[in-house]
Each structure stands twice: as structure tokens, then as C-alpha cells.
Amino acid sequence: MNQFQYYTPTKVVFGKGTEENTGALVQKYGCKKVLVHYGGGSVKRSGLLDRIYQSLDEAGIAYVSLGKVVPNPHLSLVYEGIELCKREGVDFILAVGGGSVIDSAKAIGYGVTNEGDVWDFYEKKRNASACLPVGVILTIAAAGSEMSDSSVITNEDGWVKRGYSSNYCRPKFAIMNPELTMTLPQYQTMSGCVDIMMHTMERYLNHADNMELTDGISEHLLRTVMKNAKILLNDPENYDARAEVMWAGSLSHNGLTGCGTDGGDWASHQLEHELGGMFDVAHGAGLAAIWGSWARYVVDAGAERFAQFAVNVMGVKAAGDGMQTALLGIEAMEDFYRFIHMPVSMKELGIEPTEEQMKELARKCSFWGRRTIGCVKVLEEEDMYQIYKKACN
């Protein structure tokens, strides 16, 4: 196994009605003014935002608000949030929503506490040295950003989507009430389930001599999400299933399923980021659309690991050699995606990139030829193009 460090400082407050604790939790940080950051109208229509404001009022905490976060959150709103925080003297950010809102909050936190352009961090030109404290009220189980060190932002100038990771941005607390996810559309719920699974699969599918315990946690997490995604297809208000998926989302991306591994592959995420940047697709759905093509492209370099995945996660009976079992596992995962109404190709995702667009996706994903991605098989720009092309079929 590889040596590792495991750091998860986020306090989790999990269960029904936990959003009522918002004011008391924020109060512990001695802040003077909070930015309440959120997305669209759902948090307003549901009354959640009013309950949060009431909790802050009761705790005597001043606040300002900034909504309008969209999926694949935009850099322009991050800039707006930075200016608002500086002007209002904000010293704590409360993200009310899912991964997009949390990622935007983290980026704003970086921008307030560091000099220069916050986009520099996402372009890997320099590293952040601080971040405003961030708290989370989670309304979507998907990204795992409520406990992670990562943030992904889309720059509308060129529609480039980039991620940045640092422990400075890990949320101070995450309020997680599964009931808040019950009104999500089915497509969003299932897209979230794919995202959760992919965060673990990216870490699981690697070349390392992994820890048996970490593998076991990863495999059980994946089976748990698959089981409960099927339940939620027909029973979207099933509290226990919502709770299982929500907790899995946090554990999938707080580092637990990467302990003792080589860090994982992450090529599918990098490939999907460009789809999200160019076509503004739902992240989980984009991952489902690209994963099978990536898996078949690299499986020959990691057949043994894919075969283990096939047997231990997908319940495939070992057949023939490792490669045959591995391919059956990939097919079984695509069958699961279809069962939960997720796409397994870009056409099913609703996009049909032109030849030039596929080349542009590959150029952007390779940082214009300056980087490779993946570890199961290291991918050059041409490999990325071939995977995009394969995913169009």
C-alpha cells in the first residue's frame, strides 16, 4: 500500500431538521457578517432560505445574500461575490445548495483572502494561502464538495472548466438533512448518484497495491448507492434511501476511499469537465456518457483491476480470462446507468459534437498539449480525442 494522509476537519450535522441549527453553528466562528450563497428559486420556494434567515436572525448574525449560481458555476458570479464580500465586510460564507453552490462559495472565499485574480488558482499558476471559512447546508447529494478540498469553476471566456484543490477550502461544517433532497427531479437525483459513484470509482480503478480495507469500503459504497438509486426511482421520498445516498456522497469525496491508493485515475472527470464547459451538461450525466468509452479504451492496461470491480461491485461471475470478466463488468455498469435513465453516450446525453468540437475538447482537456491525464493508461491529446469520438457512437 501507499503511504497516505487523511484529513477531514468538517463537522457533519446529519438528520431531520438539522438546518434549524444554522445560526448556532455559524455563531461559534465569531463572524461579523455572513454571505448566504445559493442557486435558483427552489431554496426560496421550499421555505428553506427563510428558515435559514430566521435562524441567523435569532443568533444575532448579520448577513447579505447572493443567488444565481448555476450548474457548472460561473467565474463571473465568483467575481461578483468577491466584490460583495469585500464591500460588506463578510467574514464567513454559508453555501445553501449542492456542489455548484459550494464550489462557488469556496472560490469566493479564495478570492477574498488572496491577492490577485482567483482564476490563477484554477489555472495552476499559483497556490492559495487562505480561504474564508465556509459552512454548508446541503440540498443535493452528488458532488461531495461539502467535505472535500476541491472546487470546480467554469470561465465563460472560452468556456473552460477547471478545478482547484486545497485544504484551506474544506467546509467548517456541513448540515445534511436528507429530507431537503426529496423534491429533486429524478434526473438530478440519478445524475447525483452517478457523480457519487464516480468519485469512488476514480480512486478505485488504479495500478496501486491497494489496502484491502479501502477496497472493501469502496466496493460497499458503490453497491449501496446502486441499491438505493433503484429504490429512489420509484420511491423518491424514501428517507432511508435518501440518507444512504447523501452520506455516501460525502464519504466518496472526503478522501476515505483513496486511503492507501495511488490517488486514482480521474481521466473521466477531466474529460467530462470539458463537456460541461462546452455544452453545460449535468456533471453526473456527462460522466455516465463518457465512462464506458474511457473504460474500454484503457481496460487492456488494467484488466485485473477492472475484473475485480466486475466481480465485487457489479456481481459478475468470473468468465474466461481477466479481460473477458473486465469487459462484462463495464457492460454491467452501463446497464445500470440505463436502468436509472442515465446516458451511456454523448448522443443519449443530447449532444452530437462536430469533428472540430471533439478536437477542441481534446485540446482543452490536454491544456493545449501541455498535460496528460489518467493513470490506468496515461492519455495524450490524441487519446482524449479518440475517447470523445468513441463516446459519440
N, C-alpha and C positions, 0 to 999 in steps of 0.2 A: 504493500500500500504506500501511497504518497504521504508525506507529512502534510499537516493542514492546520489552519487556524479557523476557529468557529466563533463568530461574534454576532450576537442577536440582542441588541440592547432595547428593542421595542417592547414596551409594556402592552400586553394584549388584554382587553376587557371584552369578554365574549358572552353573548347571550341576549335574551329578550329584554328590550327596554334599556339597554346599556347606553344609548345616546343621551339619556337623561343625566348621565354623569359628566357630560362635556365640560360644563363650567368649572366643576370641582377639579377635573383633571388639568385643564388649562391653567387654573389658578396656582397650581403647585409650581409652575415655572416662573412665577413672579413677573409676568409680562405686563406691559402697559397698554398695548393695543394689538388686537388680532386682525389678520386678514382672513376672512371667511371666503374660501375659493371653491367654486363649484362649476357645474356644467350647464345643462339646459334647464327646462322648466319642470322636470319630474320631481326634483327635490322641493320645489315650491308647491306643486300641485298636491303632493303627498302630505304636505304639512311638516315635513322633516326640517326644512330650513327655519320655519317659525319656532319649532321646538328647540332648536339649537340656539337661536337668538334669545329665547326666553331663559335658557339655561345660563347663557353668558351674562344676561342682564341680572339674573339672580345672584351670580357670583361677583357682580360689580366690575365686569371686564368690558372695556371699550372695544369696538370693532368697526371695521369697514368691510365692504363686500366687493367681490369681483367674480362675475359669472362668465358665461360664454365659452367655456372650454369645450372643444370638440374632440371626437376620436382622432387619434394621431395629432396631439395638441400642437398648436402653432407657436412659433417663436415670437410672432408679433404680439400675442397676448402676454407672453412671458415678459417682454419689454414693458408692456403697459402695467403689468403687475409690479415690476421692479420700481417704476417711477411712482406708482401709487404708494407703495410701502415706504419709500424714502420720503415722500411728501408728507405722509401721515404719521411717520414715526412708528411704523409697525415693527414689532419685535417677536412675533410668533405667527405662523401660518397654519390655519386649520383647513385641511382639504376634505371636502364633503363630496364623495363620489367614488369612481373607480380609478383604474390605473392612469388614465389620461389626466384626470384632475390632480392626482397625487404627483405624477411626473412633472406637471406644470408647476405645482407648488414647490417642488424641490428645485426646479430651475430658477424660479423667482428667488428662493432662498439663497441660492448661489450668487445670483446677480446683485442682491442687496449687500452681501457681506464681502464681496471681492471686487477689486477694481477692474476696469476694462470691460470688454464685451463678453457676456456669459456664453455666447456661441463658441468662443475659443475652447472651452472645456469639451464641448461635443465634437469639435474638430480635432481634438487631441493636441492642440497647440500648447496648452499649459494645464496645470492642475489647480483645482480649488484648494483653498486653505481654511475654509469655513463654510457654514450654511446656517441660515436662520433655523431655529427649531421648528419642526413640522409635526403636527398631530393629524390623525386621520379618522374620519367616520366613513367606513367602507359601505358602499351601496352595490358594488358589483364584484363578484368573485371571479377573478380572471388573472390579472397581471401579477399579483403578489407584491406589488410595489409598497404595500402597507408595512412590510417588514424587510424590504430589500435595500440594497445600496445603489440601485440603478434608477435611471431616468432617461426617457426617450422623447425627443422633441423633433418636430418637423419644421424646417426652414422653408418658408414659402418662396424664397428666392432660389429657384431651381428645384423646388420640392424635394429637398434632400432630407432624409430621416436619419438621425444619428443618436446614439446612446452614450451616456457617460456614467461611470460608477465610482463612488467614493463613500466611505463610511460616514462622512460628515452629514450626508443627507438622510441617514436612516431615521425614520419617524420615532419620536419620543413615545408615542402611544398609538394604538390602533383600537378604536371602538368597532366591534364586529357583531352586529345583530343580524342573524340570518333572515329575519322577517323583512328586512329592508330590501332584500333581493327578490322577493316573491312576485313583484309586479313587472319584472323584466320580461321583454318579449322572448319567446322561445329561442329565436335565432341568436340573440345576445347571450342567453344563458348557455347554449351549446357552444357558441364561439368561445366563451369564457372557459368552459370545460376543456376544450382543445388547448387553449393557452396554458392552463394549469398543467396538463399532461406534458406539453412540450417543454416546459421549464425543467421537468424531471427527466424526460427522455433525452434532452440535450446533454445533461450531465451523465446520464446512464450509458449512452452509446459512445464509448471511447476506447482507447487502447490500453488503459491502465490495468494493473492487477488490483482491482478494487477490493474494498473491505466487504466481506460477506454481509455484515450488518447493514451497511449503507445500501447495498444492492437490495436487501430484503425490505428495507424501509421504502425504497424507490418503487419496487415491484408492487408492494401492497398499496402504496398511494395511488399508483396508476390503476390498479384493479378497483379500488374504492371509488375513484372518480368515474370510471366507466359504469360501474354498477349504479351509482346514484344519478348519473346523467340519464340513464334509461328510465329510472323512476320519475325524474322531473319532466320527461317528455309527456307523460300522461297525468302527472300529479304535481303541477308547478308550485303548489302551496304546501308541499310536504316539508315540514320544518326540519326533521331529522336529515333528510337528503340535502336540503339547503345548507345545513350546518356542516355536514361532512365535506361538501364541495368547498365551502368557504374556508374551512380550516386547512384543507388540502392545498388551496391556493396560496396560503401563507407559507406553509411548510415546503412547498415546491420551489419557492424562490427566496428563502431566507438563508440558504447555504447548506441546510441539513442534508439534502440529497446529493451534495457534492463533496461531503467529507471523505477524504482519503482517495478521491479520484484525481485525474489529471486536469480537471477543470471542465471537461466536456468538449463538445464539438461546436455548437452554436451556429453552424452554417445555415440551417433552416431559418433561424431568426434573422440572420443578416440578409439572406435572400428575400425574406418576406418584408423586411423594413423598406426595401426599395419598392416593392409592390404597394405598400401603404403610402409611401411618399408620392408615388406617381399616380395611383388610382384611388387613394383614400378608402381602401377596403378595411373591413373589420379584421383586426390583427389575428385572432384565433382562426377565423375562416381562411385567411390568407395562408396561415401555417398549414392548415389541413390541405389546401390546394397544392402546396409546393412539396410537402413532406415525402409523399410516395415517390415522386420523381427524384428527389435528392437521395432517398434511401436506396433505390435501385441503382443509382449512379455510383454509390460508394460501397455497396454491400460486399463486393468482392474483396475489399480491403479490411472488412470487419465481420466476416461471415459468422465466426464463432460467437461474437457478442450479440449479433442480431438473432442467432439461433437461440441463445439463452433468453433473450427478450420474447421470442416467439413462444417458447415453452412456458416460461414462468409468468409472463404477463398476459399473453393472448390465448393461452390454453391450447396451443397447437401441439399435436402429437408428433414427436420427432420422426422425420421421414427421410430415409436415404442419408445423404451426407449433410454436413452443416449448412451448405449453401441452399439446398432444397428446403430445409426447415426454415432458414432465414427468410427466403422468398415467401413461404407460406405465412410467416409472421407479418410481413409487410402487407400482404394481401388481406390478412385478417384485420389489421389496423384500418386499412381503407374501407373494409366492410363496416367496421364500427362507425367510422366517420359518416358513411352513407346512412346508417341506421339512425343517427342523430341529426340527419339532414344537413350535414356539412359537406362542402365541395371537396372533390379529390382531383380537380384540375382547374386551371385558370378559366376555362370556358364555363365550367359549372359555377365558378365564383362570379361570373358575369362580365369577365373582361377577356378580350382577344387582342393581345398586344401585336403590333406590326413587327416585322423583322427589325426595323430600325429601333423601335421601342425596346425590344428584347436586348439588343446590343447596348442601348443606353442604360438599361437596368444593370447589365453586367459591368459596364464601365463604372457606374456609380458604386456598385457593390464592391468592386475591387479598388475603390478610391482612385479611379483612373490609372489602374495598373500598378498602384503603389503597395497593395497588400494582397495576401492570400487569406482564405478563411477555412475553418474546419480542422479536425484532427483525425477523424476516421480515415478520410482521404483529404489531403491538402488540395484546395481548389484554387486554380488560377482563373483569370478573367474568362478564358475560353470555356473552362469547365462550368462556370456560372451561366454563361450563355447557353450551353448545351442543356443544363438543367431547366432553365426557363423554357427553352424550346420543347423539351420533353413534357413539361407541365402543361403545354398548350394542347396536347393531344387528348 
